[in-house]
Amino acid sequence: MKSTTRVKTGCATCRIRRVKCDEAKPSCNKCLSTGRVCDGYESPFRVFSYQSAGKDDVVHVKRPIRPVFATISLPKTQLLSRCFSTKSMLGVDLGCDEEANQILNFCTADSSIQYAVTSLISLRENAEVSGVVSMSNAKPDLGQEYGLSQYCMAMQGLASNLSSPSPKALRSALLCCQVFISIEQVRGNYAAMAQHFILGLGIMRQYRSRPSLDANHAVIRAYPDPLPLIDVFVIKLFAAPCKFVEPRAQAGKGQAATTTRISDRGRDNCPLAPDMRAELVRIAVSTLQLLNNISRVELATDAIQLLDVKASLLSRLESWLTDLNMLYRDINTEPITISVTRFFHGLLKLVLLGALSAPTAPDTLLAIEAAEFHAIACHAGGRVNGYNVWDLNRRS
């Protein structure tokens, strides 16, 4: 009678998964064919330390069973695009296939992007199973542990690359930023999401991802090598339809909780909020068009005309916020979806304030707005934390 033995040979990834490795070099085909990152044949995973662990604790990272994505047959691009936001858990098309394809094209030659993508897919799998959006400091389970360890390695690699910026390092930084934003969205950590977004915008501005105007209204040309556009990516994520349900009140003992589904079409019992979101989405679409036009600017006269469009959109954002504050005077009792919509408003304002602004120009207003945006993000994250997509969806 043959006994079952543990896998002792092969790449680190296959050994952790306890499957037979084909031992192809430099990366095994079994990992690559299933969209995984092959971690090689010599070094095991780095230990990931979480807040609740003591300094002497050793965490052995293991790959969790794949109960969700193992049963989904999708092209790699579509699979990654689906992971960018938890909205897709309820069937929403994010429209980010182009961004997913760009990330995957550079993934094979950039370990930082590979680690980031692996982290996102792993953490998203956990969210698919549990339905809970949580950034709890409690000891993570095996799936979260693996995803967070990959996240840690991605950030370490990115920091190393940025120590000596080059076109490749800048591209890697911005693509990693996109994936990091999605990772934190899955975790419900809006504060960290905001930090990654602000960092990405700063890199785009410093290295001229689009043309801008100097103090004398002369055109400053864009960086010669096209850079990934963080702002377009994040606007797409938040402009995509929202199908989550909203808990209206805490259920009393023995009572079922009541919920309201928030969508772009709205419901009779919540007629105003969907209208507010619809207007913000219209502003977002106009912002994307403005950004596209800025990318094609060659003459100062064209750029100056776009400054008027920018001012108009900022005015619409200000009016929108005034109307929202009249409807919801207490941010602590407003629906969760409204708190997230405020976050959407803040990121649109940040994008517009930086549009056409010279990379070397000191911008106190932009710095102040970034600080306010981060405060909004902290509030939104606190309210989203613990949100159970599947549980609420079953009750609706």
C-alpha positions as CSV (number, residue, x, y, z in Angstrom):
1,M,0.0,0.0,0.0
2,K,1.5,3.3,-1.1
3,S,1.6,6.1,1.4
4,T,0.9,9.8,0.6
5,T,4.0,11.9,1.1
6,R,4.3,15.7,1.2
7,V,5.7,17.4,-1.9
8,K,9.4,18.1,-1.2
9,T,10.6,19.2,-4.6
10,G,9.7,21.8,-7.1
11,C,9.1,25.6,-6.9
12,A,8.1,27.3,-3.7
13,T,4.6,27.9,-4.9
14,C,3.8,24.3,-5.9
15,R,5.4,23.0,-2.6
16,I,3.1,25.3,-0.6
17,R,0.1,24.1,-2.7
18,R,1.3,20.5,-2.3
19,V,1.0,19.8,-6.0
20,K,3.5,18.1,-8.3
21,C,5.7,20.8,-10.0
22,D,7.0,20.4,-13.6
23,E,10.2,22.2,-12.4
24,A,10.5,24.2,-15.6
25,K,13.1,27.1,-15.3
26,P,13.1,29.9,-14.5
27,S,9.3,29.6,-13.8
28,C,7.3,26.4,-13.7
29,N,4.6,26.0,-16.4
30,K,2.0,24.8,-13.8
31,C,2.1,28.2,-12.1
32,L,2.1,30.3,-15.2
33,S,-0.7,28.4,-16.9
34,T,-3.0,29.0,-13.9
35,G,-2.2,32.7,-13.5
36,R,0.0,32.3,-10.4
37,V,3.4,33.8,-9.7
38,C,6.1,31.2,-9.6
39,D,8.3,32.0,-6.6
40,G,11.3,30.0,-7.7
41,Y,13.2,27.1,-6.4
42,E,15.5,28.5,-3.6
43,S,13.8,31.1,-1.4
44,P,10.6,30.4,0.6
45,F,8.1,33.2,1.1
46,R,9.1,36.1,3.3
47,V,7.5,36.1,6.7
48,F,4.7,38.7,6.9
49,S,4.2,40.3,10.3
50,Y,0.8,41.6,11.3
51,Q,0.0,43.9,14.2
52,S,-1.4,41.2,16.5
53,A,1.7,39.0,16.2
54,G,4.6,39.1,18.7
55,K,8.0,39.8,17.3
56,D,9.1,36.2,17.9
57,D,6.1,34.7,16.1
58,V,6.9,32.8,12.9
59,V,4.1,32.8,10.3
60,H,4.2,29.9,7.8
61,V,2.4,31.2,4.7
62,K,0.3,28.6,2.9
63,R,-1.8,28.9,-0.2
64,P,-5.5,28.5,0.6
65,I,-7.9,26.2,-1.3
66,R,-9.4,28.1,-4.2
67,P,-13.2,27.6,-3.9
68,V,-14.3,30.5,-6.1
69,F,-11.9,31.4,-9.0
70,A,-11.0,27.8,-9.6
71,T,-14.5,27.3,-11.0
72,I,-14.6,30.5,-13.1
73,S,-13.4,30.2,-16.7
74,L,-12.4,33.7,-17.8
75,P,-9.7,35.2,-20.0
76,K,-6.8,36.5,-17.8
77,T,-7.7,40.1,-18.7
78,Q,-11.3,39.7,-17.7
79,L,-10.4,37.9,-14.5
80,L,-8.1,40.7,-13.4
81,S,-10.5,43.4,-14.4
82,R,-13.2,41.8,-12.3
83,C,-10.9,41.9,-9.3
84,F,-10.4,45.7,-9.4
85,S,-13.5,46.4,-7.4
86,T,-16.0,44.5,-5.2
87,K,-18.8,46.0,-7.3
88,S,-18.2,43.1,-9.8
89,M,-19.2,40.7,-7.1
90,L,-22.7,41.7,-7.9
91,G,-22.3,41.5,-11.6
92,V,-21.2,45.0,-12.5
93,D,-18.9,45.5,-15.5
94,L,-16.2,47.9,-14.5
95,G,-15.0,48.7,-18.0
96,C,-11.3,48.3,-17.0
97,D,-10.2,45.6,-19.5
98,E,-7.7,48.0,-21.0
99,E,-6.1,48.7,-17.7
100,A,-6.0,45.0,-16.8
101,N,-4.4,44.1,-20.2
102,Q,-1.8,46.8,-19.6
103,I,-0.9,45.4,-16.2
104,L,-0.7,41.9,-17.5
105,N,1.5,42.9,-20.4
106,F,4.2,44.2,-17.9
107,C,3.5,41.5,-15.3
108,T,5.8,38.9,-16.7
109,A,8.9,41.2,-16.6
110,D,8.2,43.0,-13.3
111,S,8.2,41.1,-10.1
112,S,6.6,44.0,-8.1
113,I,3.6,43.9,-10.4
114,Q,3.5,40.1,-10.2
115,Y,3.4,40.2,-6.4
116,A,0.7,42.9,-6.4
117,V,-1.5,41.0,-8.9
118,T,-1.2,37.8,-6.9
119,S,-2.0,39.6,-3.7
120,L,-5.1,41.2,-5.2
121,I,-6.4,37.9,-6.6
122,S,-5.8,36.1,-3.3
123,L,-7.5,38.8,-1.2
124,R,-10.4,39.0,-3.6
125,E,-10.9,35.3,-3.4
126,N,-11.3,35.6,0.3
127,A,-13.8,38.4,-0.1
128,E,-15.8,36.3,-2.6
129,V,-16.1,33.5,0.0
130,S,-16.9,35.6,3.0
131,G,-18.5,38.6,1.4
132,V,-17.1,40.8,4.2
133,V,-15.2,44.0,3.5
134,S,-12.8,44.2,6.5
135,M,-9.4,45.6,7.5
136,S,-9.5,44.1,10.9
137,N,-6.3,43.9,12.9
138,A,-7.1,40.4,14.0
139,K,-4.9,37.6,13.0
140,P,-5.6,37.0,9.3
141,D,-6.6,33.5,8.0
142,L,-4.3,31.6,5.6
143,G,-5.8,33.2,2.4
144,Q,-5.4,36.7,3.8
145,E,-1.9,35.9,5.1
146,Y,-0.7,34.8,1.7
147,G,-2.3,37.9,0.0
148,L,-0.8,40.3,2.5
149,S,2.6,38.7,2.2
150,Q,2.5,39.2,-1.5
151,Y,1.4,42.8,-1.0
152,C,4.3,43.4,1.4
153,M,6.8,42.0,-1.2
154,A,5.3,44.2,-3.9
155,M,5.7,47.3,-1.9
156,Q,9.3,46.4,-1.0
157,G,10.2,45.9,-4.6
158,L,8.5,49.1,-5.6
159,A,10.4,51.1,-3.0
160,S,13.6,49.6,-4.3
161,N,12.7,50.6,-7.9
162,L,11.8,54.1,-7.0
163,S,15.2,54.7,-5.4
164,S,16.5,55.3,-8.9
165,P,13.6,56.4,-11.1
166,S,13.6,55.4,-14.8
167,P,10.9,55.0,-17.4
168,K,10.5,51.4,-16.4
169,A,10.4,52.2,-12.7
170,L,7.8,55.0,-13.1
171,R,5.6,52.7,-15.2
172,S,6.0,50.0,-12.6
173,A,5.1,52.4,-9.8
174,L,1.9,53.6,-11.4
175,L,0.8,50.1,-12.4
176,C,1.4,48.9,-8.9
177,C,-0.5,51.9,-7.5
178,Q,-3.5,50.9,-9.5
179,V,-3.4,47.4,-8.1
180,F,-2.7,48.6,-4.6
181,I,-5.8,50.9,-4.8
182,S,-7.8,47.8,-5.7
183,I,-6.3,45.8,-2.9
184,E,-7.2,48.4,-0.3
185,Q,-10.7,48.7,-1.9
186,V,-11.2,44.9,-1.3
187,R,-10.0,45.4,2.3
188,G,-12.2,48.4,2.8
189,N,-9.2,50.5,3.8
190,Y,-10.2,53.8,2.2
191,A,-7.5,55.7,4.0
192,A,-4.7,53.6,2.4
193,M,-6.5,53.7,-0.9
194,A,-6.5,57.5,-0.7
195,Q,-2.7,57.5,0.1
196,H,-2.0,55.3,-2.9
197,F,-4.1,57.6,-5.1
198,I,-2.5,60.8,-3.9
199,L,1.0,59.2,-4.4
200,G,0.0,58.1,-7.9
201,L,-1.3,61.6,-8.8
202,G,1.9,63.1,-7.4
203,I,4.1,60.8,-9.7
204,M,1.9,61.7,-12.7
205,R,2.2,65.4,-12.1
206,Q,5.9,65.4,-11.3
207,Y,6.8,63.4,-14.4
208,R,4.3,65.1,-16.7
209,S,1.9,62.3,-17.7
210,R,-0.1,65.0,-19.6
211,P,0.7,68.4,-21.0
212,S,0.3,71.4,-18.6
213,L,0.7,75.1,-18.5
214,D,3.4,77.1,-16.8
215,A,2.9,80.5,-15.0
216,N,3.1,82.3,-18.3
217,H,0.5,80.0,-20.0
218,A,3.1,78.3,-22.1
219,V,2.6,74.6,-22.8
220,I,4.8,72.1,-21.0
221,R,5.1,69.0,-23.0
222,A,4.2,65.6,-21.6
223,Y,6.7,62.9,-20.7
224,P,8.0,61.3,-23.9
225,D,7.0,57.7,-22.8
226,P,3.3,57.3,-22.1
227,L,2.6,56.7,-18.4
228,P,-0.3,54.7,-16.9
229,L,-3.2,57.0,-15.9
230,I,-4.1,56.5,-12.3
231,D,-6.9,59.1,-12.3
232,V,-8.7,57.6,-15.3
233,F,-8.5,54.1,-13.7
234,V,-10.0,55.2,-10.3
235,I,-12.7,57.4,-11.9
236,K,-13.8,54.4,-13.9
237,L,-14.0,52.2,-10.7
238,F,-16.2,54.7,-8.8
239,A,-18.3,55.7,-11.8
240,A,-19.3,52.1,-12.4
241,P,-22.9,51.3,-11.3
242,C,-23.4,50.7,-7.6
243,K,-25.6,47.7,-6.8
244,F,-24.8,47.3,-3.1
245,V,-27.6,47.3,-0.6
246,E,-27.8,49.8,2.3
247,P,-28.7,48.9,5.8
248,R,-31.4,51.4,6.8
249,A,-31.6,50.6,10.5
250,Q,-30.2,48.2,13.1
251,A,-32.6,45.3,13.5
252,G,-34.0,44.8,17.0
253,K,-33.9,41.5,18.8
254,G,-35.9,38.9,16.9
255,Q,-36.5,41.3,14.0
256,A,-35.1,41.1,10.4
257,A,-32.9,44.0,9.3
258,T,-34.4,46.3,6.7
259,T,-32.3,47.3,3.7
260,T,-32.4,49.6,0.7
261,R,-30.8,48.7,-2.6
262,I,-28.9,51.7,-3.9
263,S,-28.7,51.8,-7.7
264,D,-28.5,54.5,-10.4
265,R,-32.2,54.1,-11.1
266,G,-33.2,54.6,-7.5
267,R,-36.1,53.4,-5.4
268,D,-39.2,55.1,-4.0
269,N,-38.0,54.8,-0.5
270,C,-34.7,56.5,-1.3
271,P,-35.5,58.9,-4.2
272,L,-32.8,61.6,-3.7
273,A,-29.5,59.8,-3.2
274,P,-29.5,58.0,-6.6
275,D,-30.1,61.4,-8.3
276,M,-27.1,62.8,-6.5
277,R,-25.0,59.9,-7.6
278,A,-26.2,60.2,-11.2
279,E,-25.1,63.8,-11.3
280,L,-21.7,63.0,-9.9
281,V,-21.3,60.3,-12.5
282,R,-22.1,62.8,-15.2
283,I,-19.4,65.1,-13.8
284,A,-17.0,62.1,-13.8
285,V,-17.7,61.4,-17.5
286,S,-17.1,65.0,-18.4
287,T,-13.9,64.9,-16.3
288,L,-12.7,61.9,-18.3
289,Q,-13.4,63.7,-21.5
290,L,-11.4,66.8,-20.2
291,L,-8.4,64.6,-19.3
292,N,-8.5,63.0,-22.8
293,N,-8.5,66.4,-24.4
294,I,-5.6,67.6,-22.2
295,S,-3.6,64.6,-23.3
296,R,-3.9,65.9,-26.9
297,V,-3.0,69.5,-26.2
298,E,-0.3,71.0,-28.4
299,L,-1.1,74.7,-28.5
300,A,-1.5,77.1,-25.6
301,T,-4.8,78.5,-27.0
302,D,-6.3,75.0,-26.8
303,A,-5.0,74.5,-23.2
304,I,-6.4,77.9,-22.1
305,Q,-9.9,76.9,-23.5
306,L,-9.7,73.8,-21.4
307,L,-9.0,75.8,-18.3
308,D,-12.6,77.2,-18.7
309,V,-13.9,73.6,-18.9
310,K,-12.0,72.7,-15.8
311,A,-13.4,75.8,-13.9
312,S,-16.9,74.8,-14.9
313,L,-16.5,71.2,-13.7
314,L,-15.1,72.4,-10.3
315,S,-18.1,74.7,-10.0
316,R,-20.5,71.8,-10.7
317,L,-18.7,69.8,-8.0
318,E,-19.1,72.6,-5.5
319,S,-22.8,72.9,-6.2
320,W,-23.2,69.2,-6.0
321,L,-21.6,69.1,-2.5
322,T,-23.8,72.0,-1.3
323,D,-26.9,70.1,-2.4
324,L,-25.7,66.9,-0.7
325,N,-25.0,68.7,2.6
326,M,-28.5,70.0,2.5
327,L,-29.9,66.5,2.2
328,Y,-27.5,64.9,4.7
329,R,-26.5,67.3,7.5
330,D,-24.8,64.7,9.7
331,I,-22.1,62.6,8.1
332,N,-22.2,60.1,11.0
333,T,-25.8,59.1,10.3
334,E,-25.9,59.3,6.5
335,P,-26.1,56.1,4.5
336,I,-22.9,54.2,3.9
337,T,-23.2,54.7,0.2
338,I,-23.3,58.5,0.6
339,S,-20.1,58.4,2.6
340,V,-18.5,56.5,-0.3
341,T,-20.0,59.0,-2.7
342,R,-18.3,61.8,-0.8
343,F,-15.0,59.9,-1.4
344,F,-15.8,59.8,-5.1
345,H,-16.5,63.6,-5.0
346,G,-13.2,64.2,-3.3
347,L,-11.1,62.3,-5.8
348,L,-12.7,64.0,-8.7
349,K,-11.9,67.4,-7.1
350,L,-8.3,66.4,-6.6
351,V,-8.0,65.3,-10.2
352,L,-9.5,68.5,-11.6
353,L,-7.4,70.8,-9.3
354,G,-4.2,69.1,-10.6
355,A,-5.3,69.1,-14.3
356,L,-3.1,71.5,-16.5
357,S,-1.2,72.6,-13.4
358,A,2.6,72.8,-13.9
359,P,4.5,70.1,-12.1
360,T,6.9,72.6,-10.5
361,A,4.2,75.1,-9.4
362,P,3.6,75.2,-5.6
363,D,0.0,74.4,-5.0
364,T,-1.2,75.0,-1.5
365,L,-4.8,74.5,-2.5
366,L,-4.0,71.0,-3.8
367,A,-2.2,70.1,-0.6
368,I,-5.1,71.3,1.5
369,E,-7.6,69.4,-0.6
370,A,-5.4,66.2,-0.4
371,A,-5.5,66.4,3.4
372,E,-9.3,66.9,3.4
373,F,-9.7,64.0,1.0
374,H,-7.7,61.8,3.3
375,A,-10.0,62.7,6.2
376,I,-13.1,61.8,4.1
377,A,-11.4,58.5,3.2
378,C,-10.8,57.7,6.9
379,H,-14.5,58.3,7.6
380,A,-15.7,56.3,4.6
381,G,-13.4,53.4,5.5
382,G,-14.6,53.3,9.1
383,R,-18.2,53.0,7.9
384,V,-17.5,50.4,5.2
385,N,-15.5,48.2,7.5
386,G,-17.4,45.0,8.3
387,Y,-19.9,45.5,5.4
388,N,-21.2,42.0,4.3
389,V,-22.1,42.0,0.7
390,W,-23.6,38.5,0.5
391,D,-25.6,38.8,3.8
392,L,-27.1,42.1,2.9
393,N,-27.8,41.0,-0.7
394,R,-29.7,37.9,0.6
395,R,-32.0,40.2,2.7
396,S,-32.8,42.6,-0.1
